[in-house]
Amino acid sequence: MFRRQLLNVIEWNETRDDVLFWKWRNKEIKKGSRLIIRPGQDAIFIYNGKIEGIFTDEGNYEIETEIVPFLSSLKGFKFGFNSALRAEVLFVNTKEFLVKWGTKKAINIPSQRMPGGIPIRCFGVFTVKISDYIVLIDKIAGVKQEFTVDDVKQRVLALLDQLLMKWISREGKNMFNLQANAYEIAQGIKADLDMELLKIGLTITDFNISSFSYPEQIQKIIEKNASYEMVGDVGRYQQIGVVEAMDKNSDGAVGNMAQAGIGMAMGMEMAKQMTKGAQTNTKSAVSSGVLSCAGCGAQLPDGARFCISCGAKVDDVADSPVGSRFCHNCGQKLQPEAKFCSGCGVKLA
């Protein structure tokens, strides 16, 4: 930190960009002194512990002709330059500060799935600025020469663990995918942090959670659950696992068993598909009007209700197994060895 401290110049020649306020060290203001206010700074004159004037416009001011006439009109600040005058000047940085934060250690968040809780770490950023000079001076500037971003960060981190537990439990709909509700969690934390920092004259203007971090074992569970969801079918996931195991151990017992199992499964699936295809073809034939008699196999014209060769009813064709016989006179279903119809007694051809 470098500061220029000339006897007749009141200024903050601060090269660091992480300081919220700094007190001018030389409290004696002498005749001929000048006040220099740079962009992004306010200068606050304090006399006997009270704020006597706040200067927000950047510039180079003569103490005797431009500052004192204003200050002397204020209650309690009346003095001349017959001798050195003692007053404090507090320089305030008016900009917003961007602060990175992260939990120092994992926080155990209660979860129904894990009785011992889920250890979680989080990382993100927040922005802070001075909102109330009077409160800041009363609470902080009275005991500190300067107040930095690190001071703010330490205060925030002291509160953060409890706030994370509170808002993750309240807004974390899925404990294994907290990032989906990161905005809602962050907004709750921001509101609570802002209420706390207002007590020392600061305000939290924004608070973000960049990421949640799980232990390695839990991260593996999360990735496995994601794989299940991506596959969409447990059976398919198991099949993929078998194939992967077979690839890794193609010459061993696992590979041989996997190949045999897959072969059986493929055979069963092929038979199933063939049966399904045959049924589909039969129904398709009925619906399209191109019919074949289930009893004798003869092709039938469109709209036929009985087979022209054996007399089987067309209505029964789609639901009858191949090889069934029907009476050509009354349509009665016949036993394979029948010579006469059981319905009308007609002799069968």
N, C-alpha and C positions, 0 to 999 in steps of 0.2 A: 504494500500500500504506500503510495507517495502523495504527500500533501504539501502545497506551498504555503508557508505561514509567514507572511510579511507583516510587519507591525501595523501598517495602515491599510491592509487589505483583508476584507472579510469575505472568504470564498471557500468553496468546496472543490478542490482540484483533485477529485477522486478518480483514479484510473480503473478501479474495480467496478464491475457491473452487477454485483450481487449484494449491494448494500441498500437497505430501505431508508435508513436515516443515519445522519452523522452529526455530532455536535462540534461546533467551532471551538477549538481547544483554548485559544487566548480570549479570556472573557473581558479584557480591558479594551474598551472602544475609545480611541483618542481622536483629537481634532485632526481633520484631514483624512480620516479613514474613508474607505470606499467599500460598497457592497456589490459583489458580482454574483448574479444569478444566471445560470446557464439553462439551456433548453432541457425540459423534463425535471426541473428542480423548483421547489418552493423554499423560501426562507422564512423562519418563524422567530421573532424576537420574544424572549422570555425574561421577565424582570420580577424578582422576588417570587419565583415559582409560578407566575401567571403569564399567559399569552397576552402580549401587548400589541402585536401586529403580525399579519401574515402577508407576505409579498409573493405573488404568483407570476408576475411578468418578468421575463428574462431581460437582462440589461445590466448596465454599469451605473450605480447610483452614488451620489455624494451623500455621506452620512449627515453632514452638518446642514446642508441646504435641502435635501430631498427626503431623507428618512426621519430625522429628529423632529422637524415641524409636524409630521404626521403622528409620530409616536407621542410627542409631548401633549397632544390634544387628547390622548387617551388617559383614562383614569389610572392614577398610580405611577405614571411614567413621566416625571418632570425632573429634568436635570439640564445642566449646561456643560460647557467644555472647559471650565476652569481647572478641572483635574480629570484624570482618567475615569471613565465610567465603566461600571461593571454590569454587563448584561450577557445572557446566553443567546447564541444564535444557533438554531437547529435547522440543518438542511435536510429536506425530505425529497426522496426520489418518487416521482409521481407515476411512473410507468407500471404496467403489469409485469409480474415476474413468472416465468415458466419454470416449474420445479418438477424434476423427475422423482418418483417415489417407488418403493418396493418393500414388501414385507421382509423383515430380517430373518424370520424363520417361518416354517409352515404353521398355519392356523388350523386347529381341529374343528371342522364344521360338523355339527350333529346331523346324522342321517339315519333313517329307518333301516336302510339296507346294511349299514355298517354300524353296529352298536358303539364301537370305539370312536366313531367320527371319521371324517375324510380329511386328511392333512392337505391343505391347499396353500399355495403361495400366489401372490398377485403382483402385477407391475402396471405402472401407468404414469400420468402426468397431471398436474393441476396448476392453475394460475391464481395468483394472489396479488392484492394491492392494498395500499393504505386507504381507509375509508373515513376515519375520524381522528383528526389531529389531537383533539383535546383528550380523548380516551387514551390514545397512544402515548402521549406525554405523561399522563397521569400514571399509567400502568407500567410503561417500559422505559421511556426516555429519562425518567427521574432517577433511574438506577444504572443505566447503561450508556456508554459513550457512543456506541453504534449498535445497529440491529441489522442482521444479515439474513440472507435466504436460508442459510443453515440453521439459524435460530428458529425460523418459521417451520422448516422441515422437521426439526426435532419435536416441536409442539404437535405437528400433525401426526407424526408417526406414533407419538404417545397415545393418541386417541384412535388410531386407525384399526388396530386389531379388533377392538370391541365393536366398532362400527361395521367392519367387514362381516363379522359373525352375525350381527343384527340384520343387515340388509341382504346377505346371501341367504340366510334362513327364511327371510320374508319374501324375497323376489326370485330366488334361484329355483325355478320350476323343475329343472333337470340338473341334479348335482353332478352328472357326468358330462354336461355340456353347458356350463355356466356362461360361456361367452355369448350364448343366445340371449341372455337376459342381462348382459353387462351394462347396457345403457340404464335400465331401471335401477340396478344396484348402485351404479355410480351417482345417479341423481339423488337417491336417498342419502348416500354418504355426503354428497355436496351440501345438502340442506343442513345436516347435523353439524358438519365441520364449520359451515358459515356461522351458525349460531354461536359456536364456541369461540371462534376467532374475532367475532364482533366485540367480544368482551375486552379485547386489547386493541381495538381500533382497526382491525384488518377485515377484509372480505375475500371469500373464495369466489372468483368469477367463473371458474369452470373446473370440472373434475372428470377425468377419464380413466377407465380401466383398459389397458392395452391387451393384457393377456392373463389367463389363469394357468397355473402350473401344478400338475399332479405328480405324485411319486411314480417311479418307473413301473411298479407292479400295477398300480391303478391305471396308468396310461395304457398298459397292455390290455387290460380289461376293456377300456374304452374303445381301443382300436378293434378288438375282437367283436364287440357289440356293433360297431360301425360296419364290420364285414358282414355280419348277419343281416343287418338292415339293407346293405347294398345288394346282397344275393337275393333277399326277399323270401327265401324258402330254406328251412333248416335241412331238409333232405338234400337239396342241391349243395348246401354248404358242406354236408358230410361227404357227399360224393367228391367234391373238390378236394377235401382233406385226404380222402383215400387215394385219389390220383396223385396228389403231391407226395404222399408217403410212398407210393409205388415208384415214382420217379427217383426218390432219394434212395430207395432200397429195392431196385428192380430185380436183383439176383437173389434176394433173401426170401425168408418165409413170408414176410409181410407182403412183398411184391407178388409172390405166387398166389397167396390167398386173395389178394386184392384183384389180381387178374381173373382168378376163377370166379370170384364174386361178381365182378363186372360182367364176365361172360354170361353167367346165369341171369343176371339182371337184364342184359341186352336181349337174351333169348326170350325171356318172359315178356319183355316189352314188345318185341317183334310179333309174338303170337297174339298179344293183346291188340296190337294195331291191325293185324290181319283180320281178326274176328270183327273188330269194329268196322273195318273197311267193307267186309262182306255184308254186314248189316246195313251199312250206309248205301251200298250199291243196290240192295234189294228195295229199300225204301225209295231210293232215287228213281228206280225203274217204275215203281207204282205211281209216284208223283208226276213223272214225265209222260205217262200214257203208253210207254213201250213195255208190254207185259210178256212174261214167260210163265207158262203154267208150272206150278210147283209140283204137280203130280206127274206130268209126262214130259215137261220141258218144251212143249210146243209154243211158238210165238202166237200172241193173241192180238187182234185188231184193237184200235182205240175204242174205249167205251164198253168193251166186252164184259159181261157179268159172269159168264160161264165159259170154260175152256171148250173150244170147238172140236177137240180131239178126245178128251176124257170126261168132259162135263163138270170139272171142278169149279167151285165158285171163285170168282176173281177176288172178292172181298176178303177171302181167307188166305190169299196167296202170300201177302206181305208178312203175315204173322205165322205162317206155317213152315215147318222145317222141310228142307229139300227131301223128296221121296214120299211125301204124304199122298194118299189117294182119296178121291172124292167121287161120289155117285154121279154118273152122267145124267141121271133122270131127276134126282131131287137135291143133289149137292151135299148129301150126308158124308161126313168124313168116315173113311173105311179103314179097317185093319189091313195091314200089308198082305195077309194071306187070304182075305175074303173073296168068295166067288159070287156071293149075292149081297145086295145092299141091305143093311140092317134097318134102313129107314122106310124103304118102299118095296123091297123084296125083288126088285128087278135083277135079272141075271147080268152079271158084269162081263164085259168083253175080255 
